[in-house]
Amino acid sequence: MWDRIASILRENHCFLITSHIRPDGDAVGSCLALRRILVEMGKTVRWVMNHVPPQEFSFLYQPEELEIFDQSMDLEGIDCICALDVSDWRRTGDLAEPLQALTVDKICLDHHPCGGFLVEAEIRDEHASATAVLVHRLLQHLNHPLSFPVAEAIYTGVMTDTMYFHLANTNAEAHEVASACLEAGVSAPRIYEYIYGTSSVARLKLAAKVLSTLLLAGDGRVAYVYATREMYDTAGAVRGDDEDFVEYPRSLAGVEIAIFLRETDVGTVRVSWRARNDMDVSLSARHFGGGGHVRAAGAELNMPLDAALKEVIADAVARVTHADSSSAARSGIDRP
Ligand SMILES: [Mn+2]
């Protein structure tokens, strides 16, 4: 499959690269890395996203490297589409329809567990820490050297998807790729400063409000926090200021499912899950119409915050309780 992808990339000339809605560091990093590799190969490349990436990633690219999709956009002349870090056309947002309608070569590199893509060539590896790792593997198959601008983008993808190399998806390859990026001149403290080392007053004020909502359920194995619209308004915070808040409940000892719910609009709640031990929160996310990884997943619910809280917490409690009974069944031991 890698040879197929390498030859599709060599044979085509005008590329469109995209990723999922509400891009994270891996979406930005992997797209930008592939964009720069293809430009280095002499190709014409357009990187098009549904949403503007969070501000902390803007240090990575020049404004002219990225286009934000709008319906009037002219996609004439594109001969290959590359979808990165996305497992379903619908997750590309408004691009889904026009991209699916284009009869051109389509490739996909992703590390999400389940996909709905129908593309010519696809690498899907759930064991890869980040899609940026797959872009790094691609370099070897293209026999293309790792340049500094590509390395910065790849490093950002790996670093953010592993949360600075501490989440359970951190593996030897993640460190090998990071090492190669440092060899290529990447400064780890510089990237850290831009992404994690700079907080805003609004973010900290919002964090104080959100932390005060902390609640436990399921005998302390489920922990959750939430944010109302009003909290954002009084803190002067915007979407993006709440990045990784789910890490607060996750940091508690004994917690197996951590949840952060935020009211994005009246009647719309965005939910983030994190899991420990054997918990699989991608099941919860899918149950509520979202998706993600075993240990990190998300969904958007169309219901008021109090209803979302009730349903999402009930689901999590059922999951930790069910895990007990199924492991007891496996081991033949009755647990109290
Ligand atoms: Mn990713």
py3Dmol code that shows the C-alpha trace and the ligand (Angstrom):
import py3Dmol

protein = """\
ATOM      1  CA  MET A   1       0.000   0.000   0.000  1.00  0.00           C
ATOM      2  CA  TRP A   2       2.839   2.392   0.761  1.00  0.00           C
ATOM      3  CA  ASP A   3       4.219   1.898  -2.755  1.00  0.00           C
ATOM      4  CA  ARG A   4       0.773   2.654  -4.165  1.00  0.00           C
ATOM      5  CA  ILE A   5       0.543   5.864  -2.129  1.00  0.00           C
ATOM      6  CA  ALA A   6       4.073   6.893  -3.070  1.00  0.00           C
ATOM      7  CA  SER A   7       3.352   6.437  -6.768  1.00  0.00           C
ATOM      8  CA  ILE A   8       0.017   8.299  -6.561  1.00  0.00           C
ATOM      9  CA  LEU A   9       1.886  11.199  -4.946  1.00  0.00           C
ATOM     10  CA  ARG A  10       4.644  11.086  -7.575  1.00  0.00           C
ATOM     11  CA  GLU A  11       2.281  10.856 -10.550  1.00  0.00           C
ATOM     12  CA  ASN A  12      -0.124  13.675  -9.677  1.00  0.00           C
ATOM     13  CA  HIS A  13       0.575  17.389  -9.826  1.00  0.00           C
ATOM     14  CA  CYS A  14      -2.108  19.414  -8.124  1.00  0.00           C
ATOM     15  CA  PHE A  15      -3.020  18.322  -4.602  1.00  0.00           C
ATOM     16  CA  LEU A  16      -5.663  19.231  -2.086  1.00  0.00           C
ATOM     17  CA  ILE A  17      -4.828  18.291   1.510  1.00  0.00           C
ATOM     18  CA  THR A  18      -7.425  18.369   4.268  1.00  0.00           C
ATOM     19  CA  SER A  19      -8.254  17.023   7.703  1.00  0.00           C
ATOM     20  CA  HIS A  20     -11.059  16.981  10.247  1.00  0.00           C
ATOM     21  CA  ILE A  21     -13.250  19.810  11.504  1.00  0.00           C
ATOM     22  CA  ARG A  22     -11.986  21.724  14.536  1.00  0.00           C
ATOM     23  CA  PRO A  23      -8.389  20.752  13.740  1.00  0.00           C
ATOM     24  CA  ASP A  24      -5.988  19.780  16.532  1.00  0.00           C
ATOM     25  CA  GLY A  25      -2.190  19.761  16.529  1.00  0.00           C
ATOM     26  CA  ASP A  26      -1.977  16.481  14.630  1.00  0.00           C
ATOM     27  CA  ALA A  27      -4.433  17.617  11.949  1.00  0.00           C
ATOM     28  CA  VAL A  28      -2.454  20.829  11.463  1.00  0.00           C
ATOM     29  CA  GLY A  29       0.954  19.171  11.793  1.00  0.00           C
ATOM     30  CA  SER A  30       0.313  16.239   9.471  1.00  0.00           C
ATOM     31  CA  CYS A  31      -1.348  18.373   6.766  1.00  0.00           C
ATOM     32  CA  LEU A  32       1.357  20.998   6.909  1.00  0.00           C
ATOM     33  CA  ALA A  33       4.108  18.374   6.819  1.00  0.00           C
ATOM     34  CA  LEU A  34       2.621  16.659   3.754  1.00  0.00           C
ATOM     35  CA  ARG A  35       2.012  20.031   2.101  1.00  0.00           C
ATOM     36  CA  ARG A  36       5.662  20.972   2.515  1.00  0.00           C
ATOM     37  CA  ILE A  37       6.931  17.548   1.363  1.00  0.00           C
ATOM     38  CA  LEU A  38       4.862  17.802  -1.839  1.00  0.00           C
ATOM     39  CA  VAL A  39       5.982  21.391  -2.441  1.00  0.00           C
ATOM     40  CA  GLU A  40       9.594  20.208  -2.008  1.00  0.00           C
ATOM     41  CA  MET A  41       8.789  17.592  -4.693  1.00  0.00           C
ATOM     42  CA  GLY A  42       7.759  20.411  -7.037  1.00  0.00           C
ATOM     43  CA  LYS A  43       4.001  19.897  -6.763  1.00  0.00           C
ATOM     44  CA  THR A  44       1.209  22.445  -6.540  1.00  0.00           C
ATOM     45  CA  VAL A  45      -0.524  22.001  -3.195  1.00  0.00           C
ATOM     46  CA  ARG A  46      -3.566  23.540  -1.531  1.00  0.00           C
ATOM     47  CA  TRP A  47      -4.158  22.906   2.163  1.00  0.00           C
ATOM     48  CA  VAL A  48      -7.870  23.493   2.779  1.00  0.00           C
ATOM     49  CA  MET A  49      -9.631  23.172   6.139  1.00  0.00           C
ATOM     50  CA  ASN A  50     -13.190  23.588   7.301  1.00  0.00           C
ATOM     51  CA  HIS A  51     -12.184  25.592  10.397  1.00  0.00           C
ATOM     52  CA  VAL A  52      -9.339  27.934  11.293  1.00  0.00           C
ATOM     53  CA  PRO A  53      -6.916  25.993  13.555  1.00  0.00           C
ATOM     54  CA  PRO A  54      -6.526  27.111  17.192  1.00  0.00           C
ATOM     55  CA  GLN A  55      -4.376  30.186  17.582  1.00  0.00           C
ATOM     56  CA  GLU A  56      -1.510  28.376  19.356  1.00  0.00           C
ATOM     57  CA  PHE A  57      -0.617  26.601  16.093  1.00  0.00           C
ATOM     58  CA  SER A  58      -0.386  29.729  13.955  1.00  0.00           C
ATOM     59  CA  PHE A  59       3.360  30.076  14.662  1.00  0.00           C
ATOM     60  CA  LEU A  60       3.854  26.960  12.509  1.00  0.00           C
ATOM     61  CA  TYR A  61       2.691  28.245   9.140  1.00  0.00           C
ATOM     62  CA  GLN A  62       2.377  31.287   6.925  1.00  0.00           C
ATOM     63  CA  PRO A  63      -1.191  32.503   6.309  1.00  0.00           C
ATOM     64  CA  GLU A  64      -0.787  31.804   2.574  1.00  0.00           C
ATOM     65  CA  GLU A  65      -0.121  28.124   3.252  1.00  0.00           C
ATOM     66  CA  LEU A  66      -3.723  27.547   4.428  1.00  0.00           C
ATOM     67  CA  GLU A  67      -7.162  28.184   2.893  1.00  0.00           C
ATOM     68  CA  ILE A  68     -10.412  28.000   4.849  1.00  0.00           C
ATOM     69  CA  PHE A  69     -13.123  26.349   2.789  1.00  0.00           C
ATOM     70  CA  ASP A  70     -16.075  28.279   1.454  1.00  0.00           C
ATOM     71  CA  GLN A  71     -18.734  27.101  -0.993  1.00  0.00           C
ATOM     72  CA  SER A  72     -17.562  29.428  -3.762  1.00  0.00           C
ATOM     73  CA  MET A  73     -14.076  27.918  -3.741  1.00  0.00           C
ATOM     74  CA  ASP A  74     -12.851  26.771  -7.163  1.00  0.00           C
ATOM     75  CA  LEU A  75     -11.546  23.203  -6.989  1.00  0.00           C
ATOM     76  CA  GLU A  76     -10.763  22.979 -10.735  1.00  0.00           C
ATOM     77  CA  GLY A  77      -7.490  21.356 -11.618  1.00  0.00           C
ATOM     78  CA  ILE A  78      -7.092  19.300  -8.448  1.00  0.00           C
ATOM     79  CA  ASP A  79      -5.895  15.821  -9.439  1.00  0.00           C
ATOM     80  CA  CYS A  80      -5.398  14.245  -6.021  1.00  0.00           C
ATOM     81  CA  ILE A  81      -7.017  14.609  -2.589  1.00  0.00           C
ATOM     82  CA  CYS A  82      -5.114  13.690   0.571  1.00  0.00           C
ATOM     83  CA  ALA A  83      -7.177  13.295   3.740  1.00  0.00           C
ATOM     84  CA  LEU A  84      -5.118  13.143   6.906  1.00  0.00           C
ATOM     85  CA  ASP A  85      -6.058  12.285  10.504  1.00  0.00           C
ATOM     86  CA  VAL A  86      -9.687  11.813   9.504  1.00  0.00           C
ATOM     87  CA  SER A  87     -11.659   8.601   9.334  1.00  0.00           C
ATOM     88  CA  ASP A  88     -14.913   9.705   7.800  1.00  0.00           C
ATOM     89  CA  TRP A  89     -15.782  12.135   4.974  1.00  0.00           C
ATOM     90  CA  ARG A  90     -18.412  13.745   7.214  1.00  0.00           C
ATOM     91  CA  ARG A  91     -15.642  14.769   9.619  1.00  0.00           C
ATOM     92  CA  THR A  92     -14.204  17.039   6.932  1.00  0.00           C
ATOM     93  CA  GLY A  93     -17.223  19.320   7.427  1.00  0.00           C
ATOM     94  CA  ASP A  94     -18.459  21.332   4.451  1.00  0.00           C
ATOM     95  CA  LEU A  95     -15.695  19.878   2.285  1.00  0.00           C
ATOM     96  CA  ALA A  96     -17.258  16.418   2.457  1.00  0.00           C
ATOM     97  CA  GLU A  97     -19.659  16.796  -0.454  1.00  0.00           C
ATOM     98  CA  PRO A  98     -17.490  18.651  -2.960  1.00  0.00           C
ATOM     99  CA  LEU A  99     -14.509  16.377  -2.250  1.00  0.00           C
ATOM    100  CA  GLN A 100     -16.521  13.196  -2.580  1.00  0.00           C
ATOM    101  CA  ALA A 101     -17.931  14.500  -5.857  1.00  0.00           C
ATOM    102  CA  LEU A 102     -14.467  15.001  -7.394  1.00  0.00           C
ATOM    103  CA  THR A 103     -13.430  11.981  -9.461  1.00  0.00           C
ATOM    104  CA  VAL A 104      -9.715  12.172  -8.787  1.00  0.00           C
ATOM    105  CA  ASP A 105      -7.184  10.019  -6.909  1.00  0.00           C
ATOM    106  CA  LYS A 106      -7.821  10.050  -3.160  1.00  0.00           C
ATOM    107  CA  ILE A 107      -5.501   8.884  -0.445  1.00  0.00           C
ATOM    108  CA  CYS A 108      -5.861   8.723   3.310  1.00  0.00           C
ATOM    109  CA  LEU A 109      -3.430   8.419   6.219  1.00  0.00           C
ATOM    110  CA  ASP A 110      -5.047   8.012   9.612  1.00  0.00           C
ATOM    111  CA  HIS A 111      -4.727   6.432  13.030  1.00  0.00           C
ATOM    112  CA  HIS A 112      -8.367   6.576  14.143  1.00  0.00           C
ATOM    113  CA  PRO A 113      -9.985   3.201  14.804  1.00  0.00           C
ATOM    114  CA  CYS A 114     -12.845   3.138  12.311  1.00  0.00           C
ATOM    115  CA  GLY A 115     -13.260   4.715   8.955  1.00  0.00           C
ATOM    116  CA  GLY A 116     -15.839   5.438   6.335  1.00  0.00           C
ATOM    117  CA  PHE A 117     -13.518   6.486   3.528  1.00  0.00           C
ATOM    118  CA  LEU A 118     -13.724   5.019   0.085  1.00  0.00           C
ATOM    119  CA  VAL A 119     -10.370   5.951  -1.320  1.00  0.00           C
ATOM    120  CA  GLU A 120      -7.889   4.365  -3.708  1.00  0.00           C
ATOM    121  CA  ALA A 121      -5.156   4.022  -1.152  1.00  0.00           C
ATOM    122  CA  GLU A 122      -5.317   4.234   2.561  1.00  0.00           C
ATOM    123  CA  ILE A 123      -2.973   3.615   5.474  1.00  0.00           C
ATOM    124  CA  ARG A 124      -4.845   3.239   8.721  1.00  0.00           C
ATOM    125  CA  ASP A 125      -2.727   2.294  11.715  1.00  0.00           C
ATOM    126  CA  GLU A 126      -4.340   2.528  15.121  1.00  0.00           C
ATOM    127  CA  HIS A 127      -0.997   1.851  16.743  1.00  0.00           C
ATOM    128  CA  ALA A 128       0.555   4.999  15.341  1.00  0.00           C
ATOM    129  CA  SER A 129       0.676   7.693  18.050  1.00  0.00           C
ATOM    130  CA  ALA A 130      -0.284  10.352  15.525  1.00  0.00           C
ATOM    131  CA  THR A 131      -0.996  10.743  11.840  1.00  0.00           C
ATOM    132  CA  ALA A 132       2.186  12.815  11.767  1.00  0.00           C
ATOM    133  CA  VAL A 133       4.054   9.542  12.508  1.00  0.00           C
ATOM    134  CA  LEU A 134       2.545   8.108   9.319  1.00  0.00           C
ATOM    135  CA  VAL A 135       3.679  11.167   7.367  1.00  0.00           C
ATOM    136  CA  HIS A 136       7.156  10.492   8.734  1.00  0.00           C
ATOM    137  CA  ARG A 137       6.925   6.861   7.522  1.00  0.00           C
ATOM    138  CA  LEU A 138       5.823   8.197   4.130  1.00  0.00           C
ATOM    139  CA  LEU A 139       9.127  10.093   3.812  1.00  0.00           C
ATOM    140  CA  GLN A 140      10.988   6.787   3.869  1.00  0.00           C
ATOM    141  CA  HIS A 141       8.730   5.345   1.180  1.00  0.00           C
ATOM    142  CA  LEU A 142       9.231   8.436  -0.955  1.00  0.00           C
ATOM    143  CA  ASN A 143      12.950   8.355  -0.276  1.00  0.00           C
ATOM    144  CA  HIS A 144      12.641  12.018   0.607  1.00  0.00           C
ATOM    145  CA  PRO A 145      14.813  13.745   3.249  1.00  0.00           C
ATOM    146  CA  LEU A 146      13.300  15.297   6.385  1.00  0.00           C
ATOM    147  CA  SER A 147      13.680  19.070   6.139  1.00  0.00           C
ATOM    148  CA  PHE A 148      13.390  21.460   9.077  1.00  0.00           C
ATOM    149  CA  PRO A 149       9.981  22.941   8.068  1.00  0.00           C
ATOM    150  CA  VAL A 150       8.553  19.427   7.663  1.00  0.00           C
ATOM    151  CA  ALA A 151      10.135  18.292  10.937  1.00  0.00           C
ATOM    152  CA  GLU A 152       8.543  21.163  12.908  1.00  0.00           C
ATOM    153  CA  ALA A 153       5.119  20.192  11.602  1.00  0.00           C
ATOM    154  CA  ILE A 154       5.611  16.468  12.265  1.00  0.00           C
ATOM    155  CA  TYR A 155       6.984  17.104  15.752  1.00  0.00           C
ATOM    156  CA  THR A 156       3.957  19.261  16.599  1.00  0.00           C
ATOM    157  CA  GLY A 157       1.574  16.493  15.513  1.00  0.00           C
ATOM    158  CA  VAL A 158       3.316  13.797  17.543  1.00  0.00           C
ATOM    159  CA  MET A 159       3.857  16.030  20.560  1.00  0.00           C
ATOM    160  CA  THR A 160       0.236  17.194  20.777  1.00  0.00           C
ATOM    161  CA  ASP A 161      -1.412  13.808  20.108  1.00  0.00           C
ATOM    162  CA  THR A 162       0.700  12.216  22.865  1.00  0.00           C
ATOM    163  CA  MET A 163       0.309  15.316  25.098  1.00  0.00           C
ATOM    164  CA  TYR A 164       4.027  15.791  25.317  1.00  0.00           C
ATOM    165  CA  PHE A 165       4.771  12.085  25.300  1.00  0.00           C
ATOM    166  CA  HIS A 166       2.769  11.073  28.339  1.00  0.00           C
ATOM    167  CA  LEU A 167      -0.508   9.573  27.074  1.00  0.00           C
ATOM    168  CA  ALA A 168      -0.922   5.812  26.686  1.00  0.00           C
ATOM    169  CA  ASN A 169      -0.445   6.051  22.892  1.00  0.00           C
ATOM    170  CA  THR A 170       3.189   7.162  23.394  1.00  0.00           C
ATOM    171  CA  ASN A 171       5.439   4.444  21.965  1.00  0.00           C
ATOM    172  CA  ALA A 172       8.982   3.912  20.794  1.00  0.00           C
ATOM    173  CA  GLU A 173       8.195   5.137  17.284  1.00  0.00           C
ATOM    174  CA  ALA A 174       6.811   8.417  18.669  1.00  0.00           C
ATOM    175  CA  HIS A 175      10.163   9.016  20.350  1.00  0.00           C
ATOM    176  CA  GLU A 176      12.098   7.890  17.261  1.00  0.00           C
ATOM    177  CA  VAL A 177      10.163  10.340  15.096  1.00  0.00           C
ATOM    178  CA  ALA A 178      10.666  13.090  17.683  1.00  0.00           C
ATOM    179  CA  SER A 179      14.369  12.278  17.751  1.00  0.00           C
ATOM    180  CA  ALA A 180      14.595  12.539  13.953  1.00  0.00           C
ATOM    181  CA  CYS A 181      12.812  15.899  14.146  1.00  0.00           C
ATOM    182  CA  LEU A 182      15.258  17.207  16.755  1.00  0.00           C
ATOM    183  CA  GLU A 183      18.125  16.004  14.517  1.00  0.00           C
ATOM    184  CA  ALA A 184      16.562  18.066  11.731  1.00  0.00           C
ATOM    185  CA  GLY A 185      16.784  21.167  13.931  1.00  0.00           C
ATOM    186  CA  VAL A 186      13.470  21.313  15.796  1.00  0.00           C
ATOM    187  CA  SER A 187      13.618  23.073  19.167  1.00  0.00           C
ATOM    188  CA  ALA A 188      11.471  21.197  21.717  1.00  0.00           C
ATOM    189  CA  PRO A 189      11.266  24.165  24.164  1.00  0.00           C
ATOM    190  CA  ARG A 190      10.241  26.536  21.352  1.00  0.00           C
ATOM    191  CA  ILE A 191       7.321  24.320  20.332  1.00  0.00           C
ATOM    192  CA  TYR A 192       6.352  23.694  23.960  1.00  0.00           C
ATOM    193  CA  GLU A 193       6.314  27.434  24.682  1.00  0.00           C
ATOM    194  CA  TYR A 194       3.983  28.168  21.780  1.00  0.00           C
ATOM    195  CA  ILE A 195       1.578  25.329  22.477  1.00  0.00           C
ATOM    196  CA  TYR A 196       1.501  24.649  26.223  1.00  0.00           C
ATOM    197  CA  GLY A 197       3.633  27.364  27.773  1.00  0.00           C
ATOM    198  CA  THR A 198       1.357  30.280  27.022  1.00  0.00           C
ATOM    199  CA  SER A 199      -1.959  30.655  28.794  1.00  0.00           C
ATOM    200  CA  SER A 200      -4.306  33.617  28.695  1.00  0.00           C
ATOM    201  CA  VAL A 201      -5.967  35.286  31.686  1.00  0.00           C
ATOM    202  CA  ALA A 202      -9.328  34.289  30.203  1.00  0.00           C
ATOM    203  CA  ARG A 203      -8.254  30.629  30.052  1.00  0.00           C
ATOM    204  CA  LEU A 204      -7.175  30.565  33.703  1.00  0.00           C
ATOM    205  CA  LYS A 205     -10.350  32.361  34.830  1.00  0.00           C
ATOM    206  CA  LEU A 206     -12.424  29.856  32.888  1.00  0.00           C
ATOM    207  CA  ALA A 207     -10.392  26.982  34.395  1.00  0.00           C
ATOM    208  CA  ALA A 208     -11.199  28.247  37.910  1.00  0.00           C
ATOM    209  CA  LYS A 209     -14.918  28.229  37.127  1.00  0.00           C
ATOM    210  CA  VAL A 210     -14.822  24.844  35.403  1.00  0.00           C
ATOM    211  CA  LEU A 211     -12.804  23.214  38.216  1.00  0.00           C
ATOM    212  CA  SER A 212     -15.424  24.313  40.737  1.00  0.00           C
ATOM    213  CA  THR A 213     -17.945  22.062  38.935  1.00  0.00           C
ATOM    214  CA  LEU A 214     -15.883  18.898  39.558  1.00  0.00           C
ATOM    215  CA  LEU A 215     -18.055  15.922  40.468  1.00  0.00           C
ATOM    216  CA  LEU A 216     -17.434  12.211  40.893  1.00  0.00           C
ATOM    217  CA  ALA A 217     -19.693   9.287  40.072  1.00  0.00           C
ATOM    218  CA  GLY A 218     -19.464   5.489  39.880  1.00  0.00           C
ATOM    219  CA  ASP A 219     -17.548   5.162  43.179  1.00  0.00           C
ATOM    220  CA  GLY A 220     -14.970   7.699  42.101  1.00  0.00           C
ATOM    221  CA  ARG A 221     -14.190   5.963  38.824  1.00  0.00           C
ATOM    222  CA  VAL A 222     -15.958   8.611  36.746  1.00  0.00           C
ATOM    223  CA  ALA A 223     -15.017  12.281  37.151  1.00  0.00           C
ATOM    224  CA  TYR A 224     -16.393  15.202  35.201  1.00  0.00           C
ATOM    225  CA  VAL A 225     -16.405  18.966  34.879  1.00  0.00           C
ATOM    226  CA  TYR A 226     -18.536  21.221  32.739  1.00  0.00           C
ATOM    227  CA  ALA A 227     -18.667  24.759  31.366  1.00  0.00           C
ATOM    228  CA  THR A 228     -21.762  26.840  30.701  1.00  0.00           C
ATOM    229  CA  ARG A 229     -22.033  29.637  28.119  1.00  0.00           C
ATOM    230  CA  GLU A 230     -22.190  32.068  30.992  1.00  0.00           C
ATOM    231  CA  MET A 231     -18.806  30.893  32.326  1.00  0.00           C
ATOM    232  CA  TYR A 232     -17.169  31.687  28.986  1.00  0.00           C
ATOM    233  CA  ASP A 233     -18.821  35.098  28.913  1.00  0.00           C
ATOM    234  CA  THR A 234     -17.862  36.141  32.444  1.00  0.00           C
ATOM    235  CA  ALA A 235     -14.295  34.822  32.000  1.00  0.00           C
ATOM    236  CA  GLY A 236     -14.005  36.561  28.630  1.00  0.00           C
ATOM    237  CA  ALA A 237     -13.053  33.176  27.202  1.00  0.00           C
ATOM    238  CA  VAL A 238     -13.664  31.759  23.732  1.00  0.00           C
ATOM    239  CA  ARG A 239     -13.662  28.283  22.229  1.00  0.00           C
ATOM    240  CA  GLY A 240     -10.087  27.073  22.342  1.00  0.00           C
ATOM    241  CA  ASP A 241      -9.424  28.581  25.781  1.00  0.00           C
ATOM    242  CA  ASP A 242     -10.803  25.312  27.184  1.00  0.00           C
ATOM    243  CA  GLU A 243      -8.321  23.085  25.327  1.00  0.00           C
ATOM    244  CA  ASP A 244      -7.419  19.938  27.342  1.00  0.00           C
ATOM    245  CA  PHE A 245      -9.574  20.842  30.366  1.00  0.00           C
ATOM    246  CA  VAL A 246     -10.597  17.168  30.400  1.00  0.00           C
ATOM    247  CA  GLU A 247      -7.104  16.512  31.782  1.00  0.00           C
ATOM    248  CA  TYR A 248      -8.198  17.992  35.135  1.00  0.00           C
ATOM    249  CA  PRO A 249     -10.674  15.241  36.044  1.00  0.00           C
ATOM    250  CA  ARG A 250      -8.408  12.679  34.338  1.00  0.00           C
ATOM    251  CA  SER A 251      -5.561  13.554  36.684  1.00  0.00           C
ATOM    252  CA  LEU A 252      -7.436  12.207  39.733  1.00  0.00           C
ATOM    253  CA  ALA A 253      -6.194   8.902  41.135  1.00  0.00           C
ATOM    254  CA  GLY A 254      -8.690   6.097  40.605  1.00  0.00           C
ATOM    255  CA  VAL A 255     -10.558   7.823  37.771  1.00  0.00           C
ATOM    256  CA  GLU A 256     -11.126   5.570  34.768  1.00  0.00           C
ATOM    257  CA  ILE A 257     -13.396   7.785  32.683  1.00  0.00           C
ATOM    258  CA  ALA A 258     -12.946  11.562  32.715  1.00  0.00           C
ATOM    259  CA  ILE A 259     -15.394  13.862  30.965  1.00  0.00           C
ATOM    260  CA  PHE A 260     -15.563  17.540  30.074  1.00  0.00           C
ATOM    261  CA  LEU A 261     -18.863  18.935  28.783  1.00  0.00           C
ATOM    262  CA  ARG A 262     -19.153  22.447  27.421  1.00  0.00           C
ATOM    263  CA  GLU A 263     -22.202  24.294  26.254  1.00  0.00           C
ATOM    264  CA  THR A 264     -21.113  25.605  22.849  1.00  0.00           C
ATOM    265  CA  ASP A 265     -24.504  27.123  22.038  1.00  0.00           C
ATOM    266  CA  VAL A 266     -27.922  26.948  23.595  1.00  0.00           C
ATOM    267  CA  GLY A 267     -28.972  23.317  23.040  1.00  0.00           C
ATOM    268  CA  THR A 268     -25.540  22.155  21.853  1.00  0.00           C
ATOM    269  CA  VAL A 269     -23.006  20.451  24.100  1.00  0.00           C
ATOM    270  CA  ARG A 270     -19.544  19.324  23.100  1.00  0.00           C
ATOM    271  CA  VAL A 271     -18.239  16.375  25.116  1.00  0.00           C
ATOM    272  CA  SER A 272     -14.657  15.157  25.532  1.00  0.00           C
ATOM    273  CA  TRP A 273     -13.837  11.785  27.080  1.00  0.00           C
ATOM    274  CA  ARG A 274     -10.559  10.406  28.386  1.00  0.00           C
ATOM    275  CA  ALA A 275     -10.074   6.842  29.582  1.00  0.00           C
ATOM    276  CA  ARG A 276      -7.689   4.936  31.802  1.00  0.00           C
ATOM    277  CA  ASN A 277      -7.114   1.203  32.298  1.00  0.00           C
ATOM    278  CA  ASP A 278      -9.205  -0.936  29.957  1.00  0.00           C
ATOM    279  CA  MET A 279     -11.947   1.620  29.348  1.00  0.00           C
ATOM    280  CA  ASP A 280     -12.870   2.349  25.737  1.00  0.00           C
ATOM    281  CA  VAL A 281     -14.451   5.797  25.495  1.00  0.00           C
ATOM    282  CA  SER A 282     -14.644   5.646  21.703  1.00  0.00           C
ATOM    283  CA  LEU A 283     -17.725   3.480  22.361  1.00  0.00           C
ATOM    284  CA  SER A 284     -19.328   6.273  24.403  1.00  0.00           C
ATOM    285  CA  ALA A 285     -18.443   8.863  21.779  1.00  0.00           C
ATOM    286  CA  ARG A 286     -19.905   6.730  18.996  1.00  0.00           C
ATOM    287  CA  HIS A 287     -23.022   6.085  21.077  1.00  0.00           C
ATOM    288  CA  PHE A 288     -23.564   9.856  21.128  1.00  0.00           C
ATOM    289  CA  GLY A 289     -22.806  10.319  17.424  1.00  0.00           C
ATOM    290  CA  GLY A 290     -19.126  11.249  17.719  1.00  0.00           C
ATOM    291  CA  GLY A 291     -15.873   9.349  17.400  1.00  0.00           C
ATOM    292  CA  GLY A 292     -12.245   9.131  18.367  1.00  0.00           C
ATOM    293  CA  HIS A 293      -9.743   6.825  19.976  1.00  0.00           C
ATOM    294  CA  VAL A 294     -10.037   4.200  22.719  1.00  0.00           C
ATOM    295  CA  ARG A 295      -8.605   6.576  25.312  1.00  0.00           C
ATOM    296  CA  ALA A 296      -9.579   9.963  23.880  1.00  0.00           C
ATOM    297  CA  ALA A 297     -12.830  10.698  22.098  1.00  0.00           C
ATOM    298  CA  GLY A 298     -15.430  13.410  21.532  1.00  0.00           C
ATOM    299  CA  ALA A 299     -18.980  14.096  20.374  1.00  0.00           C
ATOM    300  CA  GLU A 300     -21.403  16.952  19.875  1.00  0.00           C
ATOM    301  CA  LEU A 301     -24.851  16.519  21.436  1.00  0.00           C
ATOM    302  CA  ASN A 302     -27.931  18.476  20.445  1.00  0.00           C
ATOM    303  CA  MET A 303     -29.590  18.813  23.842  1.00  0.00           C
ATOM    304  CA  PRO A 304     -29.496  21.158  26.823  1.00  0.00           C
ATOM    305  CA  LEU A 305     -26.499  20.873  29.158  1.00  0.00           C
ATOM    306  CA  ASP A 306     -28.424  19.357  32.088  1.00  0.00           C
ATOM    307  CA  ALA A 307     -29.865  16.604  29.865  1.00  0.00           C
ATOM    308  CA  ALA A 308     -26.431  15.936  28.338  1.00  0.00           C
ATOM    309  CA  LEU A 309     -24.884  15.684  31.803  1.00  0.00           C
ATOM    310  CA  LYS A 310     -27.482  13.156  32.865  1.00  0.00           C
ATOM    311  CA  GLU A 311     -27.118  10.933  29.782  1.00  0.00           C
ATOM    312  CA  VAL A 312     -23.350  11.104  29.437  1.00  0.00           C
ATOM    313  CA  ILE A 313     -22.636  10.408  33.114  1.00  0.00           C
ATOM    314  CA  ALA A 314     -25.160   7.536  33.160  1.00  0.00           C
ATOM    315  CA  ASP A 315     -23.369   6.015  30.158  1.00  0.00           C
ATOM    316  CA  ALA A 316     -19.954   6.341  31.841  1.00  0.00           C
ATOM    317  CA  VAL A 317     -21.157   4.846  35.119  1.00  0.00           C
ATOM    318  CA  ALA A 318     -22.722   1.948  33.205  1.00  0.00           C
ATOM    319  CA  ARG A 319     -19.405   1.378  31.405  1.00  0.00           C
ATOM    320  CA  VAL A 320     -17.242   1.238  34.537  1.00  0.00           C
ATOM    321  CA  THR A 321     -19.840  -0.982  36.237  1.00  0.00           C
ATOM    322  CA  HIS A 322     -20.149  -3.260  33.203  1.00  0.00           C
ATOM    323  CA  ALA A 323     -16.340  -3.537  33.035  1.00  0.00           C
ATOM    324  CA  ASP A 324     -16.469  -4.942  36.581  1.00  0.00           C
ATOM    325  CA  SER A 325     -19.020  -7.584  35.773  1.00  0.00           C
ATOM    326  CA  SER A 326     -17.338  -8.614  32.512  1.00  0.00           C
ATOM    327  CA  SER A 327     -13.878  -8.910  34.117  1.00  0.00           C
ATOM    328  CA  ALA A 328     -15.458 -10.821  37.017  1.00  0.00           C
ATOM    329  CA  ALA A 329     -17.085 -13.117  34.478  1.00  0.00           C
ATOM    330  CA  ARG A 330     -13.753 -13.620  32.719  1.00  0.00           C
ATOM    331  CA  SER A 331     -11.887 -14.419  35.919  1.00  0.00           C
ATOM    332  CA  GLY A 332     -14.751 -16.327  37.495  1.00  0.00           C
ATOM    333  CA  ILE A 333     -14.533 -14.158  40.605  1.00  0.00           C
ATOM    334  CA  ASP A 334     -17.512 -12.395  42.114  1.00  0.00           C
ATOM    335  CA  ARG A 335     -16.791  -8.789  42.922  1.00  0.00           C
ATOM    336  CA  PRO A 336     -18.809  -6.998  45.562  1.00  0.00           C
TER     337      PRO A 336
END
"""
ligand_1 = """\
1
MN
Mn -4.381 12.431 15.386
"""
view = py3Dmol.view(width=600, height=400)
view.addModel(protein, "pdb")
view.setStyle({"model": 0}, {"cartoon": {"style": "trace"}})
view.addModel(ligand_1, "xyz")
view.setStyle({"model": 1}, {"stick": {}})
view.zoomTo()
view.show()
